[in-house]
Amino acid sequence: MPANRRQTAPNAERITNIIGAVNIGSFRISAMIAGRSETGETVVLGSYHRAAQGIKRGYVTDMAAATYAVRDAIERAEHLANVSLSSVWIGCSGAGLASQISQVEIEIGGRRIEADDIDHLLLAARDVIHPDGRMVLHAQPAHYTLDGAHGVANPRGLHAERLGVDIHVMLADGAPVRNLTEAVQNAHLNVEGVVASPIAAGLACLSPEERELGVALVEFGAEVTNISVYAGGMLLGMATVPMGSGDITDAIASAFGIRRFQAERLKCVSGSAIASPADHREMIPVAGPGDDSAGAPARHADDRGRIPRAELIGVITAQLGRLMEEVSRSLRTMGFAGSRGQQVVLTGGGAELAGLADFAQSALGRPVRLGRAAAIKGLAETHAAPGFTTLAGLVLYAAADPLDIRRVGRDRQAVTRFAGGGLVSRLAHAVRAYF
């Protein structure tokens, strides 16, 4: 695979490795190019976003249109970064994502744990992956156990009778992932890997302490909302709701009989998730500067083409109420409750709606904060918003290069003893321990 290339100007900071990332969403397609400096720092060199084409609820519905949008976003990011990319990491928010936790143990016999023991353990862990015909996106060690004690980051050099590991596996439907991959490959790019958006977004906007203590991450996208539960430093479960901010836009367009682009602008410019007494007196224009005024006037509009802001907010909050009911139901199903199941982090493009955190806090009965990408050198202010956390997370994921057990050498044979109960008992233990 040819390497990504950058022409470095004299006296410029030397970049030793180039990372390309593309997040293919239903509303926008965004690209980011970053580099690793000689000191190991990640530096954003250029980023760009544009309207999505050929994507519906995270699935490719028009290959030619999706390919064009991906190529356009990449080329513009390359121009800004002065980089020629040959490969990228891509994000996946649809494709029926599902999360599994599995556990495996091997006998150590009380001696000191060496690197070979860890390799044997990870080789054995392959046998506990049961994709049932689905595609495995990630299969990563979350943390190790020594004689049943959890939370060991690196067991090498320690003594134990039994060494275990919790493996986090992210599954997806194969055909939709292959369509995403093909859209990128048709744009003359190799695919380094496909990363589930809950993994990327969590890496970008959740602190290690939040992931350890217990947190729910709600990615409010244009047409899909992913709900992920983290605890003990790993993702324990996730659910997907086929609703997003685009459904709010459609509801506004339907309620007032206006076009989608007008509804989207009204939502972004004048919309809010929180009502105020002044809303009943405020009239807001439907048409913006340069709009074609031809066509039927908006429903509920006055003779100057204005609608009551209170009615706009009523449409928004009705849709949000339905979404939060689904989010709350998903959190209950995943066992996110009790004193340690409190913090909720909202991210994604839909999270940029004014007042949403306050609305969600009231609806869910839990503390809610907005999740933005962690500070990355060179990150444009516009791309530090909640709508770009997955994109930034793709770069951070690629830079971290996390271990995948499928990459561990296959030339070893391991004698293993599998923990009883498998996935069900492990998830039950995690829920009891953290929530």
Secondary structure, DSSP 8 states (H G I E B T S, - for coil): ----EE---TTS--EEEEEEEEEE-SSEEEEEEEEEETTS-EEEEEEEEEE--SEETTEES-HHHHHHHHHHHHHHHHHHHTEE-SEEEEEES-TT-EEEEEEEEEE-TTSB--HHHHHHHHHHHGGG---TTSEEEEEEEEEEEETTEEEES--TT-B-SEEEEEEEEEEE-HHHHHHHHHHHHTTT-EEEEEEEHHHHHHHHH--HHHHHH-EEEEEE-SS-EEEEEEETTEEEEEEEES--HHHHHHHHHHHHT--HHHHHHHHHHH--SS--GGGGT-EEESS-TT----S---TT--TTSEEEHHHHHHHHHHHHHHHHHHHHHHHHHTT--STTS--EEEESGGGGSTTHHHHHHHHHTS-EEE------BT--GGGGSGGGHHHHHHHHHHHH----GGGS-SS-----B--TTHHHHHHHHHHHHH-
